[in-house]
């Protein structure tokens, strides 16, 4: 495996800054990411953010956008395409889409086969537009229930064009009762991106080293799949995590461990 480097989603950083009583300015966040030893960040590459990212000595690896994938295609494209254009201009490669639950986040409903097919068709069309910009599009698993997580997986595996990939989130897969290693082994050619987080049950752990998810085995599965994308972490410290180190310290600890086991 020759990964492109180590990156991070920004959600957990913003939330931890708030929990610590600090103002989460993008300049301070990106500088902290660089201090922690990251190579890149996942962010919406607006001109203002991109200037700050580059000033910190980082690259933009990916952009992440949540959409109602079961909605009307024209509305989806209008929402997603600006993210894609900014990402391409910044030199990123991975456009990561997260699907909002059918029925909403507070009361998600089961999706019929026709809805799964509709989502797959929409992803295929979005992937074609992203591909024209030199980007890869992947669907991120965010469902906390097994049935919904597997439905999202089937949206890609059964109903989307081969150009649509998977962004395998280890934390959410575990919460949903799924094994992210099995997903990599079953669909090695479709894993375009990863979000790395460890868990103890439904509670995120402080760093990647500790928890119920065997992330060393997950990285080994990526190696067997000839994975060549970014190793992106998504540490998240809700109150129940009870972190004892700073976010910068936990990310630095996780980066050093990843570099050791992945040969980065």
Steps between C-alpha positions, in 0.01 A plus 500: 500500500618848412259738662510865399555613858311563821208739513216593732136596481439829683173428683663350809749786519224763497297317765801450727598867469149597613504249788831647617355849494715615209387695195529257205647729236613329182847649532550357849352163401716453192811609689423243770457232231845583366645496853353151550694374196220466248572530128156621395146581610154424371329835456287703265776669298358850482763757401520629857542155654741385231730795569506410870555130428798577279638755746505220757697280260216258440318364194128445445436127467123493466174686545198357679140595433176363646197491271153352472614244244144372456382846386488656155820467300517859376491628858775254598727608217444867577604435860795269436661645188636818665680286759643289218620799301674653802657165591633446148648851493675425831658181367294261712380164373215366714148639494327324789120497514295414805134414455243649737261238639168459326253661736765715668766450768253501791265236359671307217280268296588183307578556132334291234692334221377768264649768724832315523503473121421871472787585732737281298396669177554842655844399625590375152406832341688696768806278451496578128501873573771458763709286266496774238673717760760234580332394824383171646161484669427268790210440739578530872326266747350701784208280608499387862270202434600184317206494257561857384877449480460193279242681287752778434758237407256340255424839347858500371566130450174413322355818355785741422741513210846349556643853515328556837712399796470452875636715780521243779454660842626250758329667796151518353531150351578364847215692663263351240616147582699455179861401444686761289773246425244277328390793285857560382551131429168470315532819292875571474474679167229737625665630815609850395521663842494417871410675824687347793355511852502246781213421735409333826150390415316811387748739666791640296840445656750777550745388231545226241716274716235392749156347448299206372589551132818324388630788293835331443312215330294757308817664369632156407179437303556830318852384420367172356251701293781715356338808646659818372284773649532720806497364855255748648416493867189636662566517872192621688476570872139530618460543878478125562850451355649697790833582332804563717728636226459792262359444153838591353668246727255224413533563128881513526497170691274345235708639211821350644330162545357507146838588350656207681246234401433629148859585410418864435 
